[in-house]
Amino acid sequence: MMENLYAVDKTLFYLLNHLPHNALTDIIFGAITLAGYLGFIWFVIGFIIYFKEKKSDKKLLKSLFATLFFSLLVEIFLKNLIMRLRPQFVLPGVIEPFDFYQSFSFPSGHAVISFAAAFVLSRYKPKLKWLYYSLAVIISFSRIYLGKHFPSDILGGAVIGLFIGYISLKIQMPKFK
């Protein structure tokens, strides 16, 4: 069973990682990855919402900071517990335009924080939830495209991130469902 899941994971990885690469797409996806690093883009969005609203809601920023805190804790703990090697260390022929990130692979920290932040922001601005989740997907996809994560790292990170987003909102708003 696990061998079949790994085979699917590996096949999907190669399919996505071996999409056409050129200097422009590598730079674009590198910039997307950079924007997602430590949740930077999500805090920019949060601050824009915070300062644009007539009635600033401090709970939004507190929830986003909670997502960052919990995401980093979970990512560091799980990566060091599971110790899954990144694709470039276990698979031949990985297209890896930029060689940064030498930590372990599971879960994808970019996916964790992106989906946690998308969850929180979509509760504050539900009309824009398609935008938040699309951004989370694009950031997460960039990690496979750049050869840094398996699809299962992304999927696991997304599930963990959604849970963290939910918990972060429950902390700020205990009546949140």
C-alpha positions as CSV (number, residue, x, y, z in Angstrom):
1,M,0.0,0.0,0.0
2,M,2.7,2.5,1.0
3,E,4.7,1.5,-2.1
4,N,1.7,2.4,-4.3
5,L,1.3,5.7,-2.6
6,Y,5.0,6.5,-3.0
7,A,4.8,5.5,-6.7
8,V,1.9,7.9,-7.2
9,D,3.6,10.6,-5.3
10,K,6.8,10.2,-7.3
11,T,4.9,10.1,-10.6
12,L,3.0,13.3,-9.8
13,F,6.2,14.9,-8.6
14,Y,8.0,14.2,-11.9
15,L,4.9,15.3,-13.9
16,L,4.8,18.7,-12.2
17,N,8.5,19.2,-11.7
18,H,9.2,18.4,-15.4
19,L,6.8,20.9,-16.8
20,P,8.6,23.3,-19.2
21,H,11.3,25.3,-17.4
22,N,13.1,28.4,-18.7
23,A,14.7,31.4,-17.0
24,L,11.5,33.3,-16.9
25,T,9.3,30.6,-15.3
26,D,12.1,29.7,-12.9
27,I,12.3,33.4,-11.8
28,I,8.5,33.7,-11.6
29,F,8.1,30.6,-9.4
30,G,11.2,31.5,-7.4
31,A,9.6,34.9,-6.7
32,I,6.3,33.1,-5.7
33,T,8.2,30.8,-3.4
34,L,10.1,33.8,-1.9
35,A,6.8,35.7,-1.3
36,G,5.5,32.7,0.6
37,Y,8.6,32.3,2.7
38,L,7.6,32.6,6.4
39,G,4.2,33.8,5.3
40,F,5.5,37.2,4.1
41,I,2.8,37.7,1.4
42,W,0.0,36.7,3.9
43,F,1.1,39.4,6.4
44,V,1.3,42.0,3.6
45,I,-2.3,41.1,2.7
46,G,-3.3,41.2,6.4
47,F,-1.8,44.6,6.9
48,I,-3.4,46.0,3.7
49,I,-6.8,44.8,5.0
50,Y,-6.1,46.1,8.5
51,F,-5.2,49.6,7.3
52,K,-7.8,49.8,4.5
53,E,-10.8,49.0,6.7
54,K,-12.5,51.9,8.3
55,K,-12.9,49.8,11.5
56,S,-9.5,48.0,12.0
57,D,-9.9,44.6,13.4
58,K,-6.9,43.6,15.5
59,K,-8.2,40.0,15.7
60,L,-7.3,39.6,12.0
61,L,-3.6,40.4,12.7
62,K,-3.6,38.4,15.9
63,S,-5.0,35.4,14.0
64,L,-2.4,35.7,11.3
65,F,0.4,35.9,13.9
66,A,-1.1,32.9,15.6
67,T,-1.0,31.0,12.3
68,L,2.6,31.9,11.8
69,F,3.6,30.8,15.3
70,F,1.7,27.5,15.2
71,S,2.8,26.8,11.6
72,L,6.5,27.3,12.4
73,L,6.2,25.1,15.5
74,V,4.4,22.3,13.7
75,E,6.7,22.5,10.7
76,I,9.9,22.3,12.8
77,F,8.5,19.6,15.0
78,L,7.1,17.4,12.2
79,K,10.0,17.9,9.8
80,N,12.5,16.8,12.5
81,L,10.3,14.0,13.7
82,I,9.5,12.5,10.2
83,M,12.9,13.5,8.6
84,R,11.7,12.9,5.0
85,L,14.4,13.8,2.6
86,R,13.7,16.4,-0.1
87,P,13.2,15.0,-3.7
88,Q,16.6,16.2,-4.9
89,F,18.3,13.9,-2.4
90,V,16.3,10.7,-3.3
91,L,15.3,11.0,-6.9
92,P,17.4,11.3,-10.1
93,G,16.7,14.0,-12.6
94,V,15.0,16.5,-10.3
95,I,14.8,20.0,-11.9
96,E,16.0,22.3,-9.2
97,P,16.8,25.8,-10.5
98,F,17.7,27.2,-7.1
99,D,19.4,25.3,-4.4
100,F,18.2,26.7,-1.1
101,Y,16.4,24.9,1.7
102,Q,18.4,22.0,3.0
103,S,15.9,21.0,5.8
104,F,13.6,18.0,5.6
105,S,10.6,17.8,3.3
106,F,7.4,16.9,5.2
107,P,5.3,18.9,5.7
108,S,5.8,21.8,3.3
109,G,6.1,24.9,5.5
110,H,4.9,27.0,2.6
111,A,1.7,25.0,2.2
112,V,1.1,25.0,6.0
113,I,1.3,28.7,6.4
114,S,-0.4,29.5,3.1
115,F,-3.5,27.3,3.8
116,A,-3.6,28.5,7.4
117,A,-3.5,32.1,6.3
118,A,-6.0,31.5,3.5
119,F,-8.4,29.9,5.9
120,V,-8.1,32.9,8.3
121,L,-8.3,35.6,5.7
122,S,-11.3,33.9,4.0
123,R,-13.2,34.2,7.2
124,Y,-12.6,37.9,7.3
125,K,-13.1,38.5,3.6
126,P,-15.3,35.7,2.3
127,K,-15.8,37.3,-1.1
128,L,-12.0,36.9,-1.7
129,K,-11.6,33.4,-0.5
130,W,-11.1,32.1,-4.1
131,L,-8.2,34.6,-4.4
132,Y,-6.6,33.5,-1.0
133,Y,-6.9,29.8,-1.8
134,S,-5.7,30.3,-5.4
135,L,-2.6,32.0,-4.0
136,A,-2.1,29.2,-1.5
137,V,-2.2,26.7,-4.3
138,I,0.2,28.6,-6.5
139,I,2.7,29.1,-3.7
140,S,2.4,25.4,-2.9
141,F,2.7,24.4,-6.6
142,S,5.9,26.5,-6.9
143,R,7.5,24.2,-4.3
144,I,7.0,21.1,-6.5
145,Y,7.9,23.0,-9.7
146,L,11.2,24.1,-8.1
147,G,12.0,20.5,-6.9
148,K,11.7,21.1,-3.2
149,H,8.6,19.0,-2.2
150,F,6.7,15.9,-3.1
151,P,3.0,16.4,-3.8
152,S,2.2,14.6,-0.5
153,D,4.3,17.2,1.4
154,I,2.0,19.8,-0.1
155,L,-1.2,17.9,0.6
156,G,-0.1,17.1,4.2
157,G,0.9,20.8,4.7
158,A,-2.4,22.0,3.3
159,V,-4.4,19.8,5.7
160,I,-2.2,20.8,8.7
161,G,-2.5,24.5,7.6
162,L,-6.3,24.4,7.4
163,F,-6.4,22.9,10.9
164,I,-4.0,25.5,12.2
165,G,-6.1,28.2,10.6
166,Y,-9.2,26.9,12.3
167,I,-7.4,26.6,15.7
168,S,-6.0,30.2,15.3
169,L,-9.5,31.5,14.8
170,K,-10.9,29.5,17.7
171,I,-8.3,31.1,20.0
172,Q,-9.2,34.6,18.8
173,M,-13.0,34.0,18.6
174,P,-14.0,31.1,20.8
175,K,-17.6,31.1,19.3
176,F,-16.2,30.5,15.8
177,K,-17.5,27.4,14.1
